[in-house]
């Protein structure tokens, strides 16, 4: 063979060898997608969920990984841009070949990526409370359905213990989650005898910052009787809203606000002293006392300091979507090990009935059919230090109702996914 032929053969052999090395290296890890906004209006809430996934991956890898392989995170930033969520989801599934994706916060982002996961048979774990009215074979919902947050919170406000509210302000960001949740709540309130004239409903766009007029309107509306505000405001708009509440002197004893998207993280940038007594409804609070939560908080505190995470290295906070993220990724690990495979359909089957001891203090379970967690419900009061004091909670986990009984026609919908969302 001539010298040129020998070099050509050698080059081809080296290329083949490099290719094989690359394939072997890729086969040594399981790729995990992280799809959270790290910029834009939702970054205030979502950035910490990216860090929670990375902490969980480090935790799992330190204990031997999954199926003998290390997890490899693939992090993307859809930048609070809903069409970009779909593009990034497709990239993760088709180009990066991830086995699973943990991500989304807003329902509009989840709705944006849903067709991508269904068409490509991908797997999404969604960690935030939402409006329900959806079931997809390709999604596991580890946050609350309305009967695990919105309905119990309003029942609490109407009770003597919660202040016997008779009039309600439904105040939200203008997108699918607040509008659908408020449609459900209107129907629920009507079933309890509340008149339309005793319900005020107002929406603001993402990133809205001027709440002076709206808070003044709430104050005026409240003169008509015992009033409570149900807030589905999302993202960084919560900061000016709560500041305006304080400026207007709208105290919890007069007009309590119960928030569905405000936790410890969102209160970080707010002077909480004027907000003491206002409420939030979640399935977990950092202040919950139990050994699992103590360990979770310590692990997060140590991780935040080690990784120099902005804000958290000095003041580490945990919240409900972080807990839901933590539970979700560990349940996925358990399902993969049960299935002995990362194949989407096999993992979906193995997820049914998975249990996990959660920082909320309960053993939570993935429903055998409806892809939702059985979760406890809690109502917490804001304290001066930005933490929450739990004032009411269920005795144990509650099974999710994805299809609200207060929406007409839902009694005919099946409580199991069929491969397409509704």
TARA-V12117 format. One record per pair of residues at least 6 apart in sequence whose ideal C-beta (glycine too) atoms are under 7 Angstrom apart, sorted by the first residue. I is the first residue (numbers start at 0). J is the second residue. Records with the same first field share a line. If there is no record, write none. Layout:
I->J + J
This chain:
27->68
28->68 + 69 + 70 + 71
29->65 + 68 + 70 + 71 + 98 + 341
30->71 + 73 + 95 + 96 + 97 + 98
31->56 + 70 + 71 + 72 + 73 + 97 + 98 + 99
32->73 + 91 + 95 + 97 + 99 + 100 + 102
33->49 + 52 + 72 + 73 + 74 + 101 + 102
34->75 + 77 + 84 + 87 + 88 + 91 + 100 + 102 + 103
35->45 + 46 + 48 + 49 + 102
36->42 + 45 + 76 + 77 + 78 + 79 + 104
37->46 + 49 + 76
38->76 + 78 + 79
39->78 + 79 + 80
40->79 + 205 + 206 + 234 + 235
41->79 + 104 + 105 + 234
42->79
43->234 + 235 + 265
44->104 + 234 + 264 + 265
45->104
47->264 + 321
48->126 + 320 + 321 + 324
49->74
50->308
51->321 + 324 + 325
52->72 + 101 + 324 + 328
53->72
54->299 + 302
55->325 + 328 + 329
56->70 + 72
59->65 + 70 + 332
60->69 + 70
64->70
65->332 + 335 + 336
66->335 + 336 + 339
73->91 + 95 + 97
75->87 + 90 + 91
77->83 + 84 + 87 + 108
81->107 + 108 + 111
82->111
84->103 + 108 + 111 + 112
85->111 + 112 + 115
88->100 + 112 + 115 + 116
89->115
91->97 + 100
92->115 + 119 + 121
93->119
98->341
99->122 + 124 + 331
100->121 + 122 + 123
101->124 + 324 + 327 + 328
102->123
103->109 + 112 + 125
104->127
105->174 + 176 + 233
106->129 + 130 + 174 + 175 + 176
107->174 + 175
109->125
110->175
112->123
113->135 + 420
115->121
116->123 + 137 + 138
117->135 + 137 + 418 + 419 + 420
120->137 + 343
121->137 + 343
122->137 + 343 + 346
123->137 + 138
124->139 + 141 + 327 + 331
125->138 + 140 + 141 + 142
126->141 + 142 + 320 + 323 + 324 + 327
127->142 + 320
128->142 + 143 + 148 + 259
129->140 + 142 + 176
130->145 + 175 + 176 + 179 + 180
131->144 + 145 + 401 + 402 + 403
132->179 + 402 + 403 + 406
133->401 + 420 + 421
134->369 + 370 + 401 + 415 + 416 + 420 + 421
135->416 + 420
136->347 + 416 + 417 + 418
138->370
139->327 + 350 + 365 + 370
140->370 + 371
141->323 + 326 + 327 + 372
142->320 + 323
143->282 + 374
144->371 + 399 + 400 + 401
145->180 + 183 + 403
146->397 + 399 + 400
147->282 + 374 + 376 + 397 + 399
148->259 + 280 + 281 + 376
149->180 + 183 + 184 + 259
150->187
151->280 + 376
152->257 + 280 + 378
153->184 + 187 + 229
155->161 + 378 + 391
156->162 + 164 + 227 + 255 + 257
157->163 + 164 + 191
160->391
162->225 + 227 + 255
163->225
164->225 + 226 + 227
165->197 + 224 + 225
166->197 + 220 + 223 + 224 + 225 + 226
167->188 + 193 + 197 + 198 + 227 + 229
168->199 + 217 + 220 + 226 + 228 + 229
169->181 + 184 + 198 + 200 + 229
170->201 + 228 + 230 + 232
171->177 + 181 + 202 + 231 + 232
172->202 + 203 + 205 + 231 + 232 + 233 + 234 + 236
173->202 + 203 + 204
176->231
177->202 + 231
180->231
181->200 + 231
183->403 + 405 + 406
184->229
185->198
186->405 + 406
187->405
188->198
190->405
199->220
201->213
203->236
205->234
206->235 + 236
207->236
208->236 + 239
210->239 + 240 + 243
211->243
214->243 + 244 + 247 + 249
215->247
217->228 + 249 + 254
218->247 + 249
220->226
221->253 + 254
226->254
227->254 + 255 + 257
228->254 + 256
229->257
230->256 + 257 + 258 + 259
231->259 + 260
232->240 + 260
233->260
237->261 + 265
238->268 + 269
241->269 + 274
242->269
244->256 + 274
245->270 + 273 + 274
250->276
251->275 + 276 + 277
252->276
255->276 + 277 + 278
256->277 + 278
257->278 + 279 + 280
258->279
259->280
261->279
262->279 + 281 + 318 + 319
263->285 + 316 + 317 + 318 + 385 + 386
264->316 + 318
266->381 + 385
267->310 + 316 + 385
271->381 + 383 + 385
272->383
274->381
275->381 + 382 + 383
276->380 + 381
277->381
278->378 + 379 + 380
279->379 + 387
280->378
281->319 + 377 + 379
282->319 + 359 + 374 + 375 + 376 + 377
283->319 + 322 + 358 + 359
284->377 + 379 + 387 + 389
285->296 + 316 + 317 + 318 + 386
286->386 + 387 + 388 + 389
287->359 + 360 + 389
289->360
291->356 + 357 + 358 + 360
292->358 + 360
295->317 + 325 + 358
296->317
299->315 + 317
300->315
303->311 + 312 + 315
304->312
322->357 + 358 + 359
326->355 + 357 + 363
329->355
330->350 + 353 + 355 + 365
333->353
334->346 + 349 + 350 + 353
335->341 + 346
337->349
338->345 + 346 + 348 + 349
350->365
351->365 + 367
352->364 + 365 + 367
353->365
354->362 + 363 + 364
355->363
356->362
357->363
359->375
361->375 + 395 + 396
363->372 + 373 + 374 + 396
364->372 + 373 + 396
365->372
366->373 + 398 + 399
368->414 + 415
369->399 + 401 + 414 + 415
370->416
371->399 + 401
372->399
373->396 + 397 + 398 + 399
374->396 + 397
375->392 + 393 + 395 + 396 + 397
376->392 + 393 + 397
377->389 + 392
378->390 + 391
379->387 + 388 + 389 + 390
380->387 + 388 + 390
381->387
382->388
401->414
402->409 + 412
403->409
404->410
